[in-house]
Amino acid sequence: MIVVSDTSPLNYLILIELQDVLPTLFDQVLIPEAVRRELESPAAPEPVKRFLVASPTWLEVRPSPEIDGALQHLDSGEREVISLGLAVRADSVLLDERKGRAAARARGLRVSGTLGVLDVASRRGLVNIADALARLKQTSFRASPKLMTQPGGGT
């Protein structure tokens, strides 16, 4: 299975120290150049920057293909995730932001996000969902209280 991740899901999984569920759940984890730049930016949390410096072998940075002009209302990471997801025929894209998720779905992509990854990892016995959500609540992650307590709510 191939997944293309936006900045937010990878950022939050790193912050709660559960990024290693990604290579367990997916055969290939790809990010476009824009996401790499966002994860390395001066504004990125230190654990995220350290993660990128270590350059895990399971995370592959890919150049983004041509961007559909209809995606200009999205940020560069979301545009490149959707474009790369379409180009590589990804099984799923990981996006947390509502507009990006809607644009990806409109183009036929399967979408999940941080909560969806945690839900699947929990169902496979890889994480304790209550602990993961408690740790996620200690970050700047924002979701409705219903999504933060309802299993499967983040998919």
N, C-alpha and C positions, 0 to 999 in steps of 0.2 A: 504494500500500500504506500502510495506517495501522498504526502501532505505538504502544503505550502503555508507557512505561518506568517502572520502579521506581527508587529512589534509587541502589542499588548499581551497576547497569550504567552509568548516566550518570556517576556519581562516578568510577568507575575509568577509563572512556574519557577523561574530562577529565584525570585525573591522568597518563595516559600520552600525552596530547595527540593522541588519535585520535577525539575526539567528532565531528569533521566527516565521519566515514564514515556517521553516522546519516542526514543528509539526502540522501546519495548513494544509500543503500540503501532508504530509505523516502520516500514522498511526503509523509507527515505524521508528525511525531514529537510525541506528546502526553504530558503529565504531569498528574496530578491535583494539587490544592492541597496535599495532605499531602506529596507528594514535593517540591514547591517549598519548603515549610517546612523539610523535612529538609535540602535542599541549601543553604538560607540560614542554617541554625542556627549558633550560635556554635561548635559542635563540628565543623562542616564544615571541610575543608581550605581554605586560602586560595585556591588555584587554582580550586576549585569555586565559592566565593563570588564571586570576580571574574568567572567565566564567567556566573553568573546576573545580576550587575549589568549586564553588557554586553547581556543579553537578546537572544540570537541570534534572528533572524527565523524560523528554521526550527523553533524549539521553542515549542510552544503549551501554555499552562497552561489546564486546563479544570476547572470545578467538578465534584466527584464526584456521581454520582447516588446514589440511596438504596442503602445498604449492606445486603447480605444478612446477617441475624443469625448465620447459620452460619459466617461468616468472622471472628467475634470472636476466634478463637485466633491470628489473624495480626496483625502490626503495622498501624498506620493506613495507611502507604504501600501495603503489599501489598493490603489490603482495597480501597482506592480504585483501585488499578491494575486489579484484577480487575473491579470494578464498572464502571469507565469503559470497560475493554476490551469488556465485554459490551454496554454501552449504545451504543457507537459501532460495534459489530461490527468490532473491530480485526482485522487480519490476523494479528497476533501481539502478545504482551505480553512485555516483557523483565523477567525476575525471576531473581535468583541464588539466593535462599534456598529450600531444599528444600520446606518446608511450603507456601510461597506457590506454588511451581511445581506441586505436587501439587493444591492447591486450584483453581488455574487450569485445569489439565488436566481435572479432574473436572467442570468446567463447560463443557468443550468448546473451551477456548481453546488456540491454538497458542502454545507457550512457547519462548523462547530466553533467553539470558543474555549476560553479557559475553563469555565464550569463544565462544559461537555467533555473535555479531556479528563478532568478530575472524576466525573461520573463514570466514564468508561474504565478508567484506571481502578476505580473503586470496585466496580462490578467484576473486574478481573482479579481482584484481591491484591492489587499493587499498592494501594494507599488506603488509609483510614479516612473516609470522606468527612467525618465530623472534625477530625484533627486538621485536615487540609483546609476546610472552610474556615475554621477558627484562625488559622494562620493567614489565610487570604484576607480576612476581616481586619487584620493588623496592618495591612498595606493600604494604598490609596485606591484599590480596586473598588469599583462601584457597580452594584446591580440591585435590583429590587429585592426586598427581604424575601419575597416568595421564591425568587430564583435561588437565593442563597440557602434556602432550607428544603427545597423540593428536589428530590432526586430526578436527574434527567432534565431539569429545567434549563440547563445551559446549552443544550444541543440545538 
